[in-house]
Amino acid sequence: MNDVYINLRETINSNYCVDSADGEKVYLLLKQVLSDGKNAQLSFEGIELVIAAFLNVAVGQLFKDFESNYVHTHLSAQDLHSDYQTLWHKTMHHTPHYYAHRDDIDKCISNIIEE
């Protein structure tokens, strides 16, 4: 199986993973790699700031397209600063639960907003 190395800094042309448009660009790239049955090695080398919203768009959306085990098996983070390990872990372990129960969660949110 081929591994595809993706350097985030080069892909988004920034040291900051904060923009949802950049996250969408990364998501589309990762989705293609995983759809091709390849492993994605996502490198955070040179990245100075990562926010949860970026990871939710870039990585979290993969769980709507693929089974959780598939994403965990085919996607890895490289060179991720220890300050952002918790964000990565939350995205990789909590997001699949959202997509597994998306309709129910969205319905509850709509009900709360309507009240």
N, C-alpha and C positions, 0 to 999 in steps of 0.2 A: 504494500500500500504506500502511496506517495504521501510525503509530508509537504505541506505548503507553509512556508515561513512568511508571516505578514508583520512587517515593521509598522507599528501604529504611527510613529512620528512621521515616517515617510508617506504613509497612506493619507493621513489627514493634514500633512504639512504644518504641524503645530506640536508644541511640547505639552499642550493642555487638552485633555479629553473632557471637554465641557459642552460642546455644541451638539445638539440633537441631529443636525444635518450631517455632521461628521460621523455620528453614531450610526445613522442610516446608511451612509456610504460603507462603513465597516460591516454592518449587518448584511448588506447585499453581497459583499465580497465573501464573507463567511458562509452565507447560505449557499452560494455557488460551489464553494470548496467542499462543503459537507454533502451537497447534492451529488457531487461527482464521486462521492465515496472516499474522499481523501481526508487526512488529518490536518487540522489547522493549528499551527503554533503561532499564537498571537504575542508578539514581542512588545513589551512596554519600555524597552530601552530608550533612555532619553526623555521619557515622559515625566513631567514634574507635578502634574495635578490630574487626578481622576475623580469624577463625581458619579454618584449613583445613577443619575438620570442618563448619563452617557452610556454606562454599562447596560442599563435596562434596554436602551434602544439598540446598541451594538450587539449585545450578546443575549439579553433576555428574550428578545423576539424569536430567537432560534427555537425556543421551546414550544412555540405555536406551530412550527413547521416540522419538527423532529421529536421523536421520543426522547425523554430525559436521559436514558442510558446511552443513547446514540450520541447526544451532545457531549456528555461527560467523557465518553470514550474517544471522540474525534476532535475535541477542542481542548487546548491547554494554553495557560498563560506563562510566558517566559519573562524574566527580568522585571517582575512586578515588585515595586518597592513594598516593604513590609507594612507601611502605613495604609496601603490599599488592599491588603490581603483580605480583610474583613468584608470590604465592599464586593470583592470578587466572589468570596464564599457565599454571601447573602444572595447575590445575583444567581449564582449557579445552583443554589439549594432552595431558595424560596420562590423564585420565578416559576419553576415548573408547577408548583401548587396553584399559582394564579391561573395559568393556562389550563390546568386540569379541571378547574372549577370556575372558569371565566364567566360563563353565563349567569351562574348563581351570584357571583360577586358583583357583576355589573348590575344585576337586578336589585340587589341590596343597596348598592350605591344610588341607583335611580330612586328607590323608595325613600331613602334618607333625604335626598335633595328635594323631592317633592313635598316632604313634610314641612 
